[in-house]
Amino acid sequence: MTIKTIQNLVSEAMSEIKTIDADEAYQMVQNKNCNLIDIRESNELENTGSVQGASHIPRGMLEVYLDPNSPIFQNGQIDQNKEFVLFCAGGVRSALAVKSLKEMGYQKVSHIDGGFGSIASSKFKII
């Protein structure tokens, strides 16, 4: 049995998923074409700030929260008809998370190259 490294997992995910840059994500948010989802842990948001307009769903709860029967969908907090744009601190977790959402059946999913690091130096407002 061969155990895959994180580099193997991320490389596989990157070959299967859509990656966008922070500027493209910003335009999508401005045009109200996406659900911007921050999958960093709560302590990361406390330490570095939040992105205005982003929903926070920690990576560990992503599949649970994005189950179509979850309260997030039932309460209309997330629009299933819009693209899901995920980001983490640097892009590794979000790449794996997008792959997971594709496995759940989501078609319109992408992640931001460079994660929060690239967002912080873009037009997004950090609060």
Buried (B, 14 or more C-beta within 10 A) or exposed (E): EEEEEEEEBBEBBBEEBEBBEBEBBBEBBEEEBBBBBBBBBEEBBEEBEBBEBBBBBBBEEBBEBBEEEBEBBEEEEBEEEBBBBBBBBBBBBBBBBBBBBBEEEBEBBBBBBBBBBBBBEBEBEEE
